[in-house]
Amino acid sequence: MTFLSVLLIAIGAADIMRVLLPHRWGASARLLSLAVLFLTVLTAAGLVFSVPWWLLPWGLLPVLCWLAALRIGAPLPVNSLAASSARQSLLIIGFLLSTAALTAADYRLGAGVDHHTLPLLAAGLLLFLTVSANGLVRAALRQDGPGEQPAPAEGSQLKGGRWIGPLERITLTGLLVTGAYPVAAGLIAAKGIVRFPEIQADQNNGNKAEYFLVGSFVSWTVAMAAAGLLYLTSLTAGVSLP
């Protein structure tokens, strides 16, 4: 799990950087900045943590799949590989499979879990649940095809959604990890209640209902997967979560 934690930190930090980098920067400058970030994180993982050196270069495979699959911030040249929904889906599947294979290799080598793995994984998931998960939700919404999504509102509503999504996922993950299942269920129900008037007003078209359901299910699935990873890692490390 140490390798997975480092990978999540690298991807989460890179996606935040993709949003913060000025759009006036050229593609070469953005790629160079991301490359420096990845090399710094991977080098630190080899020096500080028990990640085998030979495993670190292979970490570039899921990273490249992720960067190519999701356009976050200004476009990168590799985003042309995900020009269609089918290509984007294949890249995301490639990311998941390569990440799972490398995590399994890390675990089988005996470097999977130690005393620093749980806080390291928590940090990686915290970063991933923000900008990276937002990009994943948007990718799922685009799979419905052009013209199926309602036009997003401009201004504060759109910016608010970018903050509400990460806060919802982080809160839901925390509630699930701590065993506050009734509160988590209440949070999910409250979101449906708040959005119900907007969905009801669009009942003739139905696009907003589909948009809400697809986006919410993907977001909740990511949060549940994060909670599951934290729980399984705590069991393996012998740490008792509250």
Secondary structure, DSSP 8 states (H G I E B T S, - for coil): -HHHHHHHHHHHHHHHHHHHS-TTS-HHHHHHHHHHHHHHHHHHHHHHS---GGGTGGGHHHHHHHHHH---SS--GGGGGG-SHHHHHHHHHHHHHHHHHHHHHHHHTT-S--TTHHHHHHHHHHHIIIIIHHHHHHHHHHTT-TT-S-----THHHHHHHHHHHHHHHHHHHHHHTT-HHHHHHHHHHHHHHHHHHHHHTTTT-HHHHHHHHHHHHHHHHHHHHHHHHHHHHHHHT----
